[in-house]
Amino acid sequence: MFPSVRPVLASLLSLVLPAASLFAASLTARVESPNGAPRILVNGQPVRARMFFGAPGSSALPIGPDWQKIDFDFTAADSADTGTMHFRFGHGAGDVYLDQVQVTEVGQKSDVIPLCDFEGGQGDFDRDWTSWPQGAANTVGKITVESQAGAENGSGLHVKLTAPPDGQWPDFHLYHRPVLHFAEGHHYHVQLWAKAVPARSLFVEFYQPGQPFVHLGGPADPFPDQIKMAAKVGVHFITFPIGLPWPKPGETENFTSEDAACHTVLAADPRALLIPRIPMNPPAWWREAHPDEVMQWENGRRDAMVPASPLYRHDAAERLTALVKHLEEKFGDHMAGYHPVGQNTGEWFYEDTWKQPLNGYAPADLREWRKWLRAHYHDDEALRHAWNDTGVSFDTASVPTPAARHAAPAGIFRDPKTGQALIDWAEFQQQSMADCVCEIAHAARQASAGKKLVLFFYGYLHEFGTVGNGPATSGHYALRRVLDCPDIDIVCSPISYSDRGLGGSAPSMSAAESVALAGKMWLNEDDTHTYLATGTPPGYRDHVTTLEATNAELTRNVAQESLRNFATWWMDLGATGWFRDRGMWRQMAKLKALDDAMLQPPTPFRPEIAAVIDAPSMWRVAPGGQAVTGPCVTEARSRLGRVGAPYGQYLLDDVAAGKVHAKLYVFLNAWNLSTAQRHQLRDATRGSVCVWCYAPGYFDNGTPSLAAMQDLTGFHLRALGDVKAWITPVAGNPATLHQPFGLQHTVSPLFALDGHAEDILYTYPDGSGAVAFRKRDDGQGASLFVGAPGLTSELLRFAAHRAGVHLYTETDCNVYANGPFVAIHATQNSNLQLNVGKAGPVTDVLTGQTVGQGPVVSLPVLHGDTRVLKIGP
């Protein structure tokens, strides 16, 4: 889902601060959260949490159906005796032809790569060149030397690219065997001929192979340019990938490439505040030395490390400690923080979460699983009772079989009578990943003497609702453990890959407002596929083609982040210059006024609508459960975004604890609650309207119970049989609802209203009540039961009206608001009637122009327009 190499953008300090105040030898950078409004403080001063993420790379070279000569020069960033030249072609079927490749050191008589014209046939390629991946893993590329395929009708290299059968493009590239010699600071000239049918971008880069590969050069590295553009508008936080030296026992650490990466950033911006992204996956030698600690899948594949392994955690923490101490000693006056990354694409969800084979079959998994069971159940009898298995014990308990884990005999949820072991395994995997994150975070905190930011990817609670093997396959559903960890300042994810295009709401993947309640800051990684973006990483389907459209999305994103007290980095994901346009950075500079206003004084985000998610309920979702969790948990955010009022994203336990005060609570998956939690929720939401989605309260502390559902919602409910989960509005309903929704197939379980309920709004195909609204028995609030999976913006607007929520618009529009500010992102062409709620001038923050007088202003907007407004003088 998320790319494995993520060049990141550096996030800025929001205020323009004197250089001396930012760069003291004892520089500190931490998050504080006065009144629940998290801010980054650098040397005690609040700063804009705006950053840039990038990495050394090369500009794309456009090639078309006619032969063209490509020439460029580069200066080697490092010395290498085993250098290599890489060609990449992006994703997409077609034909690429290369000829007359030559690399020369400027001013020298000898060639690094003598003229390679392939006139010797296939042997010329096989002698000096090869490709990756090899064998069956190469599903896309075929390389041949063909006569009369060259630039002058001689021989040439033909690369034929076909779409992979599974749609997953590998990092296919051809490269020169690693025997090339480069000297740091020396200049090199590259020339070759190329063409492509159809037209595409060609990527040419030089590397020194290693852990990690060191980028030596290529055509016009866009990384320094983007750092300079960011610095010019006051963005000095830069995040970028480095390596983690992990030598064999007895070998000496070598920090040369890590130092070089820091020097590269500082050369472009001497005021840069560095947040390196540090890979925590162990090297091959470690995995070979400790095979029991290496992950194993049901199909026998071995890779990466077992997050539950104490040995891995210890060694990884030790290596991270050494690196952080080195960087603090050498660059301490510029080090703002550390971002350890690991597992799938560095985002701390289990490798291959999105694929069918399941992990968990390494010896370390079994060992730590049995330890966990002992701590969880205390004695064999309790384990036997929970699992309904008289023969199991702590010494014999096994990881559930792949067949059991893939099966879903009870439908959407695991049956606790026969599947408690599966539910326990899901909980174990979540806690193991979260505890691994916390242990590594502690190492970073201690090594930086508690003075620097510690960042982690985690908590994609909404995004993993669509995982085919069940959400818990990810390991991200133990967010509370991470929020309770004192060693983490910032929790982050990419902006959701659903609903991020023009007209979309760009939702958070997580319970971001609960992150703020825990005193931490949420960060959106903004890898928007700008008009300059290349390749087909996640998000590419929302590619825009103009600077204007790019800025509409970026402005929407930063405005939302400012109003919700989020951090962000703009991410040059392809390392090809996605943000290499001053027009984008001018837009970032204009948004400084909004950021500054939210910093001084800090303004907590307290929306009237709360979207509530329960992580433990997701442990119970079986494979195929995405039929429900997709619309209820993942897609619901786009419907909430278009209601016409801002909403926040919270954990259910925060609501139960009385920490969330809203007029409308939307409980997306309150499916497994204890008696105490049900009563806490009823108390905490008294006086408000609660929307209960799909199967509210279905599990009474693990046991299915219709009585518990009634206790929670106030509705008498019954289970439906063979009925499609598709619902349509009742004719003449008092809410004037029009849109049917749900699923055009059956799901189990499915619930309907039992008997009469006031205001039935929707029915199932058999006429059973599917959606109904009623006031609570105590008269303090109301409930809206929604039986089919999913929601619509019009149904949510109906609930918002009943709850007394202030709606800025009565039509679909993405709205973000806090304090005197409101930002909108248009979902359609319209003459938008915006109700700002009070009289007074309404000013465009970006232009300074008055757009009207409140309480209602008329805004002509086109699909994808973004406006940022201030209400009042």
Buried (B, 14 or more C-beta within 10 A) or exposed (E): BBBEBBBBBBBBBBBEBEEEEBBEEEBBBBBBBEEBBBBBBBBEBBBBBBBBBBBBBBBBBEBEEEBBEBEBBBBBBBBBEBBBBBBBBBBBEBBBBBBBBBBBBEEEEEEBBEEBBBBEEBEBBEEBBBBBBEEEEBBBBEBEBBEEBBBEEBBBBBBBBEEBEEEEBBEBBBBBEBEBBBBEEBBBBBBBBBBBEEEBBBBBBBBBEEBBBBBBBBBBBBBBBBBEBBBEBBBBBBBBBBBBBBBEEEEEEEBEBBBBBBEBBBEBBEBBBBBBBBBBBBBEBBBEEBEBBBBBBBEEBEEBBBBBBBBBBEBBBEBBBBBBBBBBEBBBEBBBBBBBBBBBBBBBBBBBBBBEBBBBBBBBBBBBBBBBBBEBBEEBEEBBEBBEBEEBBBEEBEBBBBEBBBBBEBBBBBBBEBBBBBBBBBBBBBBBBBBBBBBBBBBBBBBBEEBBBBBBBBBBBBBBBBBBBBBBBBBBBBBBBBBEBEBBBBBBBBBBBBBBBBBBBBBBBBBBBBBBBBBBBBBBBBBBBBBBBBBBBBBBEBBBEEBEBBBBBBBBBBBBBBBBBBBBBBBBBBBBBBBBBBEBBEBBBBBBBBBBBBBEEBBBBBBBBBBBBBBBBBBBBBBBBBBBBBBBBBBBBBBBBBBBBBBBBBBBBBBBEEBBEBBBBBBBBBBBBBEEBBBBBBEBBEBBBBBBBBBBBBBBBBEBBBEBBBBBBBBBBEBBEEBBBBBBBBEEBEBEBEEEBBBEEBBBBBBBBBEEBEBBBBBBBEEBBBBBBBBBEEEEBBBBBBBBBBBBBBBBBBBBBBBEBBBBBEBBBBBBBBBBBBBBBBBBEBEBBBBBBEEBBBBBBBEEEEBBEBBBBEBEBEEBBBBBBBBBE
